[in-house]
């Protein structure tokens, strides 16, 4: 191999390393971080889906991780889903502890029994709000949707006054959630 051929190979390797080491990692930052929806859009989650209304902005990175985050003005709505095998009161207590550091107004639950075996699971919705002792960065409210073992949290953060104005649209987001654990093997370990 001649000296000019070695120099050409060295140059080719150097350009390739620079491209992959410096340029390629910067490409995601060149694109949009959010996208404003032109129409109502169904977005997938780990165990279901949700419809985000038109004119809301969607965080592309969060949505690609199956945890949709939508915002409008000073209000951000995060939708997360999971499975919960325990009673509903335990679920609400855990949500209060995790999202409000325990400083939440938790609704009373009429019955804490799991759904009857073999029957269709009922859909229940509860709303948790911050107590007077809650931190300033606590959510404005959290809607907890439970359908059998499927659970979705609709976490509303931001300006409380703006959130109140958007309540109807946020309720539509919550009501559009579908949960389907039929493809997930969920059971209590012995």
N, C-alpha and C positions, 0 to 999 in steps of 0.2 A: 504494500500500500504506500503510495507516495505521500509526501508531506501535504500537498494540496488536498488529497482525498481525506487524510486525517483531519485537516482543518475544516473541511466541509462536514464531516461526521460530527466533529466537536460542535460546530455552529448549529447543526440540526438538533443535537441533543440539548444544547443550551437553550435554544428557542422553545423546544418542547417542554423542558422543565420550567421555564419562565411562564409559559402559557398555562400549564397545569398548576403550578405553585402559586402564581400571583394573580392571573387574570380570571381563571375559572371560578375560584372561590368568591370573587367579587360580583359575578353575574346576577345572583339573586337580588342583591342590593340595587341593581340598576332598574329592576322592574317595580311595578306598583306593589305596595304592601297591603292595600285594601282595594276593594272594587265596589262601586255603587251599582246595585242591582237595578236593571231596567224593568224586570217583571218579577212577580212572586217566584221564588226559587226553592225547590226542595233540596235540602242538604243532608247528606248521610252522617250518621253517628255510629258509634260502636255497636249499639243494639237497636237501632231504629233510624228515624229520620225526623226532620223538622222543616217547616216552610218559613222562609224569611221573606217578609213583604218587600215589594218594590220600593225603591228610594232609600233603603237602608244600606249602609256600608258594611261589607263583610271582610273580616281579617282573613286573608288568603292562607297564611301559615297556620293559624289555629284551625281553620276549617279543614285544611288538608290533614290535620291530625285527628279528625273526627270529633272535635270539640268546637262547634261553631261559636263565633263571637261576632255579633252584629252591633252596629252603633248608629245613632242618629243624634245630631247635636251633641249635647253633653251627657248623653245616656249610653251606657254600654250594657249589652245583654249577652251573657255567656250561658250556653246550654251544654250540660254534661249529663251523660247517662251511665248507668251501671246496673248491677243486680244487688238486691238486698234480701237476705233470707230470714232476717229477724222480724220482730214485731214493728209496727208503724211508730209507736212511741219511741222505741230505741232509735229508729231511723231519724226522727225529728230531733231527738236529743243530740245525735251525732252531727247532724247538719248545723244545729245551733252552736255546738262546740267548735266545729271546724271553720265555719264561715263567720261567726260572730264572736268567737272566743268565749262562748257560753252566755253572752249578754244579748239574748234574743227573747222576744215574746213568742212562746211556742203555743200553738193552739191545743185545746183539749181534744182527745180522741175518744169517740164513743166506745169503740171496740178495738181491741188490739189483737184479735184473732187473725191468723193467716187465712187466706181464701180457702174455701171448702175444696177438698180434693175432687177432681173431676169436673168441677163447674167452671164457668167462664170467670176469669178474674175481673173484679170490678175496678173501675178507674176512680181514684180518689185524688183530690188536690188540696193541699194545705199551703198557707202562706205564713212565713216567718218574717218578722220585722225586728229592727234593732230596739233594744230596751234603752232606757234613759242613760244607762251606764256604758253603752256600746262605744267603741272607738270611732273616731271621725272617719276612718277609712272602711267602716263596715258597709255592707251592701244596703241599698235603699230597702229592698225586700228580696226574699227568695221564695219562689213557688216550688213546691215539692210535688211532683206527679208520680203516683205509684199505681202500677197496673200489674197485679200479681207480684212476681219477683222483680219485675222491671221498674226502674226508678229513673226519673229525669229531674235535674235541678235547673231552674231558670233563675239565674243570678243577675239581679238588676243593680248596677252601680252608676254613680255619677250624681248629677244634680237632681235632688228630690222633686223640685217643682217641675222640671222638664219631664221627669219620669211620670209624674201624675198626669201631665198632658198626653203622654204617649201610652197610658194605661190600656186603652182599647187595643192598640196595635200589639202591645206586649202580651195581652191576653190572647190575641189571635195566634201569636207565635206559640205560646204555651199550649193552646188548644189543638194546634196542628201536629203536635208531637205524636209519633207512633212508636210504640215499643214492641219489639219482637224478639223474645229470648228463645224461640224455637230452634235456632241454629247454634245456640250456646249451651254447653253442657254445664248446668249449674246444679250443684248438690252440696249438702253439708258433709264435710269429711268426718269420718268416724274416729 
